[in-house]
Amino acid sequence: MIVINHYMELEMDTREAVANRIKQLCKEHGITANALSYRAGVPQSTIKSILNNETQNTGIVTIKKLCDGFDIPLSDFFNDETFRVLEQEIQ
């Protein structure tokens, strides 16, 4: 039970990191989440769920589409201190 709680806590941190990175990139690019939705071809409800930490697991295909909307390579999305400081989820 402790391992499950620890895993869930780390998973939440990863979800928050993804949401924070999207918010950061929106700010850097001067666009709203709605504008990103249009540019990336991702439903507004999906982006809202990610940003509100309601999505259990944001798929890599969705993140790639968001990167396309930001006009950045996928590697740039993860090349951020936000992801370098995350703890390993599998112990």
N, C-alpha and C positions, 0 to 999 in steps of 0.2 A: 504494500500500500504506500509506503514512503517513496518507493521508486516511481510509482505512477504519479504521485503528487509532484515529485521533483521534475519528472518528464513534462507534465502539464505546465508547470511553471516556466520551464525553459521554452516549451513550444509557444507559450503566450509571448515570451520575449521575442521570439523569432517573428511571430505575426505582427507584433508592435514595430519591430525593426522594418519590416516590409512596408507597413502603413506609414511610418515616419519618413522612409526614403521617398515614397510616392509624394507625400506632402512637401518634402524638401525640393524635389524636382519640379513640382508644380510651381512653387514659389520662384525657383531659379529661372524657369521658363516663362514666368508671368502668365500662367494659365490657371483656370479653375478646374476642379475635378470634372465638371460637366463638359468643359472644352476638351479635356483629355479623353473623356468618353467618346466624343465625336471623332477626334483625331485618331484614336486607337481602335475604334470599332468594337469597343467593349461596353456592354450595357451600363448605364448609370447605376443601376441597382447593384451590379457586381462591384464597381469601384466603391460605392457607399458601404457595402458589406466589408470590404477590405479595410477601408479607413476607420470603420467603427469596430474593428476586431471581431466581427461576426462570422467571418469566413474561417473555417477550421484549417484549410490548407489551400493557399493560393497556388494554383498550378503554374508551372514554368511557361506554358503556352500563353497564359494570361499575362504574366510578367513580360514576356517577349513582345506581345501586342502593345502593352503600355510603353515599353521602350521604343517601339516603332512610333508611337504617338509623340514621344519626347524627341524622336529623331536621334537616339543614342544607341550604341551597341549594348547588347545584354551584359557584356562584361563591365560596362560603366555603371550599370545599376548596382552591382554587387561590390564594385571597387570603391568602397566607402568605409570609413571608420566604424559606422554603425554595425557592419557585418564582421569586421575584424575583431571586435571585442566580445562577440557572442560566445558563450561557453558551448562546448561540445554537448550535443543532446543525448548521445548514446554513451553511457558510462560503462 
